[in-house]
Amino acid sequence: MRIMDVQTRVGKNLQKLRRERDLTQEDVAHKANLHQTYLSGVEGGKRNPSIVALDRIAKALGVDVARLFER
């Protein structure tokens, strides 16, 4: 598996989970204590988030971090 593949998958899963919860990027970023532009980069598959950042995002969405990696 290539790095871009996992970044794209995480981004798409993040976007899907966020939209299912009717949250904006700003909402999730605020809850995760991250900047909205950073979250946007993660969603777009352009940022390589740390494990800590992914954990904070998952908690902001109310899901286990593993959900961000699902195929």
CORMONOR-V474832 format. One record per pair of residues at least 6 apart in sequence whose C-alpha atoms are under 7 Angstrom apart, sorted by the first residue. I is the first residue (numbers start at 1). J is the second residue. D is the distance in whole Angstrom. If there is no record, write none. Layout:
i:I j:J d:D
i:I j:J d:D
//
This chain:
i:7 j:45 d:5
i:7 j:48 d:7
i:8 j:45 d:5
i:9 j:69 d:7
i:10 j:68 d:5
i:10 j:69 d:5
i:11 j:42 d:6
i:11 j:43 d:4
i:11 j:44 d:6
i:11 j:45 d:5
i:12 j:43 d:6
i:13 j:68 d:5
i:14 j:43 d:6
i:14 j:68 d:6
i:15 j:43 d:6
i:18 j:61 d:7
i:25 j:36 d:6
i:25 j:39 d:7
i:25 j:40 d:7
i:26 j:36 d:5
i:28 j:57 d:7
i:28 j:60 d:6
i:28 j:61 d:7
i:29 j:35 d:6
i:29 j:36 d:5
i:29 j:39 d:6
i:31 j:60 d:5
i:32 j:56 d:5
i:32 j:57 d:5
i:32 j:60 d:5
i:41 j:47 d:5
i:42 j:48 d:7
i:42 j:49 d:7
i:54 j:65 d:7
i:55 j:65 d:6
i:58 j:64 d:6
i:58 j:65 d:5
//
